[in-house]
């Protein structure tokens, strides 16, 4: 058993629900904003570790479409952190060959922040060391509904028939079109749910739930989750006996 675990491949695509910033701060008597700032540091560590460990795709859940229900001050902090992350880290990410993409809706997002996001995407579009996909103002149910609307519009326009609406066609209409589905999804903070994240794409994803809060995440915990993934038997409905990507 140990021999094949050592030779089992790392996941091609890892997705992460970065949870627990606020609780991390509260346990230390700090404002929630401090937890979010430390969460950005964890993102930096994780991106570097993903490159070192040979991942090809990393998707992080940065801001949920449901997060608009949080206090305005916390929303402003989160938006400010996204701005600072792009301004501070873009040069390093580009130098390290990271390609940035962003999925989610653009409504309600400040135009200046959208401009920074678009510039980051354009600047890094030819990079290939790691594909960093940021789910920002993202909700999976709305994403699936938008994809269904796109296909319905094509049917109405006579470009396709209802019978041509296949799982493959719907996948191609999602925000994540062109990217492989995640092999491994990690959630921190001990919560055991998907929270409207990559619902369609995670049909055959392996889940690893960690008790650690996101600000404490880094290479060691990423490696721990990957090791757990490599011990899994991924059958995809068949009789495969090893983890495979």
C-alpha positions as CSV (number, residue, x, y, z in Angstrom):
1,X,0.0,0.0,0.0
2,X,2.7,2.5,1.0
3,X,4.6,1.9,-2.3
4,X,1.8,2.9,-4.6
5,X,0.9,5.9,-2.4
6,X,4.4,7.2,-2.9
7,X,4.0,6.9,-6.7
8,X,0.4,8.1,-6.8
9,X,0.0,11.4,-8.7
10,X,-0.7,14.7,-7.1
11,X,-4.1,16.2,-7.9
12,X,-4.1,18.2,-11.1
13,X,-6.6,20.7,-9.8
14,X,-7.2,21.7,-6.1
15,X,-10.0,23.9,-5.0
16,X,-10.1,25.5,-1.5
17,X,-12.9,27.0,0.6
18,X,-10.9,29.4,2.7
19,X,-13.0,29.4,5.9
20,X,-12.4,30.6,9.4
21,X,-10.7,34.0,9.2
22,X,-13.2,35.6,11.5
23,X,-13.1,32.9,14.1
24,X,-9.3,32.8,14.0
25,X,-9.3,36.5,14.9
26,X,-12.0,36.2,17.6
27,X,-10.1,33.5,19.4
28,X,-7.2,35.9,19.6
29,X,-9.3,38.9,20.7
30,X,-8.7,40.6,17.4
31,X,-11.1,42.3,14.9
32,X,-12.4,40.1,12.1
33,X,-10.4,42.3,9.7
34,X,-7.2,41.0,11.2
35,X,-8.3,37.5,10.4
36,X,-8.9,38.5,6.8
37,X,-5.5,40.1,6.5
38,X,-3.8,37.0,7.8
39,X,-6.0,35.0,5.4
40,X,-4.3,36.8,2.5
41,X,-0.9,35.8,3.9
42,X,-2.2,32.2,3.8
43,X,-3.2,32.6,0.1
44,X,0.4,33.8,-0.6
45,X,1.9,30.7,1.1
46,X,-0.5,28.4,-0.6
47,X,0.2,29.7,-4.1
48,X,3.9,29.3,-3.6
49,X,3.4,25.8,-2.2
50,X,1.1,24.8,-5.1
51,X,3.9,25.7,-7.5
52,X,6.5,23.8,-5.5
53,X,4.2,20.7,-5.3
54,X,3.5,20.6,-9.0
55,X,-0.2,21.6,-9.0
56,X,-1.5,22.9,-12.4
57,X,-4.7,24.5,-11.2
58,X,-5.7,26.1,-7.9
59,X,-9.1,27.6,-7.3
60,X,-9.8,29.7,-4.2
61,X,-13.2,30.8,-2.9
62,X,-12.4,34.5,-2.2
63,X,-15.8,36.2,-1.9
64,X,-19.2,34.5,-2.1
65,X,-22.2,36.1,-3.6
66,X,-23.9,35.5,-0.3
67,X,-21.2,37.5,1.5
68,X,-23.0,40.7,0.5
69,X,-25.2,40.0,3.6
70,X,-22.3,40.7,5.9
71,X,-21.8,44.1,7.6
72,X,-20.8,46.9,5.2
73,X,-17.5,47.5,7.0
74,X,-16.5,43.9,6.6
75,X,-17.4,43.9,2.9
76,X,-15.3,47.0,2.5
77,X,-12.4,45.3,4.2
78,X,-12.7,42.3,1.9
79,X,-12.8,44.4,-1.2
80,X,-9.8,46.4,0.0
81,X,-7.9,43.2,0.6
82,X,-8.6,42.1,-3.0
83,X,-7.3,45.4,-4.3
84,X,-4.1,45.2,-2.2
85,X,-3.5,41.6,-3.1
86,X,-3.5,42.5,-6.8
87,X,-1.4,45.6,-6.4
88,X,1.1,44.0,-4.0
89,X,1.4,40.5,-5.4
90,X,0.8,40.8,-9.2
91,X,4.4,41.3,-10.1
92,X,5.5,38.3,-8.1
93,X,2.7,36.1,-9.4
94,X,3.6,37.1,-13.0
95,X,7.3,36.5,-12.4
96,X,6.5,33.1,-11.0
97,X,4.5,32.2,-14.1
98,X,1.1,32.3,-12.4
99,X,-1.9,32.7,-14.8
100,X,-4.8,34.5,-13.0
101,X,-8.5,34.1,-13.9
102,X,-11.5,35.2,-12.0
103,X,-15.0,33.6,-12.0
104,X,-18.2,35.1,-10.7
105,X,-20.4,38.0,-11.4
106,X,-19.3,41.6,-11.9
107,X,-22.4,43.4,-10.7
108,X,-22.1,45.3,-7.4
109,X,-18.3,45.2,-7.7
110,X,-16.5,48.6,-7.7
111,X,-15.4,49.6,-11.3
112,X,-11.9,50.4,-10.1
113,X,-11.5,46.9,-8.6
114,X,-12.9,45.4,-11.8
115,X,-10.2,47.3,-13.8
116,X,-7.5,45.9,-11.6
117,X,-8.8,42.4,-12.0
118,X,-9.0,42.8,-15.8
119,X,-5.4,44.1,-15.9
120,X,-4.2,41.2,-13.8
121,X,-5.9,38.7,-16.0
122,X,-4.6,40.3,-19.2
123,X,-1.0,40.6,-17.9
124,X,-0.7,36.9,-16.8
125,X,-2.7,35.4,-19.7
126,X,0.3,33.6,-21.3
127,X,1.7,32.2,-18.0
128,X,1.7,28.4,-17.5
129,X,3.4,27.5,-14.2
130,X,0.1,27.6,-12.2
131,X,-3.4,28.5,-13.1
132,X,-4.8,30.5,-10.2
133,X,-8.6,30.8,-10.4
134,X,-10.2,33.2,-8.0
135,X,-13.9,32.8,-7.3
136,X,-14.9,36.3,-6.5
137,X,-18.6,37.4,-6.1
138,X,-19.3,33.8,-7.0
139,X,-22.2,31.5,-6.3
140,X,-22.5,28.1,-7.9
141,X,-26.3,28.0,-8.2
142,X,-26.3,31.4,-10.0
143,X,-23.5,30.2,-12.2
144,X,-25.5,27.1,-13.3
145,X,-28.6,29.3,-13.8
146,X,-26.6,31.6,-16.1
147,X,-25.3,28.6,-18.0
148,X,-28.8,27.3,-18.5
149,X,-29.9,30.7,-19.7
150,X,-27.1,30.9,-22.3
151,X,-28.1,27.5,-23.6
152,X,-31.8,28.5,-23.7
153,X,-30.9,31.6,-25.7
154,X,-29.0,29.5,-28.2
155,X,-32.0,27.2,-28.6
156,X,-34.3,30.2,-29.1
157,X,-31.8,31.5,-31.7
158,X,-31.9,28.2,-33.6
159,X,-28.2,27.6,-32.9
160,X,-28.9,24.3,-31.1
161,X,-31.8,21.9,-30.2
162,X,-33.0,21.0,-26.7
163,X,-31.6,17.5,-27.3
164,X,-28.1,19.0,-27.7
165,X,-28.2,20.3,-24.2
166,X,-25.9,17.7,-22.7
167,X,-23.8,17.7,-19.5
168,X,-20.8,18.6,-21.8
169,X,-22.7,21.5,-23.3
170,X,-23.7,22.8,-19.9
171,X,-20.1,22.5,-18.6
172,X,-18.9,24.5,-21.6
173,X,-21.3,27.3,-20.6
174,X,-20.1,27.6,-17.0
175,X,-17.7,30.2,-15.8
176,X,-15.0,27.5,-15.5
177,X,-15.2,26.4,-19.1
178,X,-11.9,25.2,-20.4
179,X,-10.6,24.1,-17.0
180,X,-10.6,20.6,-15.6
181,X,-12.9,19.8,-12.7
182,X,-11.2,19.8,-9.3
183,X,-9.7,16.6,-8.2
184,X,-9.5,17.7,-4.6
185,X,-11.5,20.2,-2.6
186,X,-10.2,21.3,0.7
187,X,-12.3,23.2,3.3
188,X,-10.7,24.7,6.4
189,X,-12.3,25.5,9.9
190,X,-14.0,22.2,10.5
191,X,-17.2,22.9,8.6
192,X,-18.5,20.1,6.4
193,X,-20.4,21.7,3.6
194,X,-19.8,23.2,0.1
195,X,-21.4,26.5,0.7
196,X,-22.5,27.0,-2.9
197,X,-19.0,26.4,-4.3
198,X,-18.4,24.5,-7.6
199,X,-21.4,22.3,-7.2
200,X,-21.5,21.1,-10.8
201,X,-17.8,20.8,-11.1
202,X,-17.4,18.7,-7.9
203,X,-19.5,15.7,-8.9
204,X,-16.4,13.4,-8.6
205,X,-14.2,15.5,-6.5
206,X,-12.5,14.1,-3.4
207,X,-13.2,16.2,-0.3
208,X,-10.8,16.8,2.6
209,X,-12.1,18.8,5.6
210,X,-9.5,20.3,8.0
211,X,-10.1,21.7,11.5
212,X,-7.5,24.4,11.1
213,X,-8.7,27.9,10.4
214,X,-7.6,29.4,7.0
215,X,-5.0,31.9,8.4
216,X,-3.0,28.9,9.7
217,X,-3.0,27.2,6.3
218,X,0.2,26.7,4.3
219,X,2.4,24.1,2.7
220,X,2.2,21.6,5.5
221,X,-1.6,21.4,5.5
222,X,-1.7,21.5,1.7
223,X,0.7,18.5,1.7
224,X,-1.4,16.8,4.3
225,X,-4.6,17.1,2.2
226,X,-2.7,15.9,-0.9
227,X,-1.4,12.9,0.9
228,X,-4.9,12.0,2.0
229,X,-6.1,12.4,-1.7
230,X,-3.4,10.1,-2.8
231,X,-4.6,7.4,-0.4
232,X,-8.1,7.5,-1.9
233,X,-9.5,5.0,-4.5
234,X,-11.1,7.1,-7.2
235,X,-13.4,4.9,-9.2
236,X,-15.7,7.3,-11.1
237,X,-18.3,4.6,-11.0
238,X,-16.0,1.9,-12.2
239,X,-13.7,-0.5,-10.3
240,X,-10.4,1.5,-10.3
241,X,-8.3,0.8,-7.3
242,X,-6.0,3.8,-7.2
243,X,-6.2,7.5,-6.9
244,X,-5.8,8.9,-10.5
245,X,-6.1,12.2,-12.1
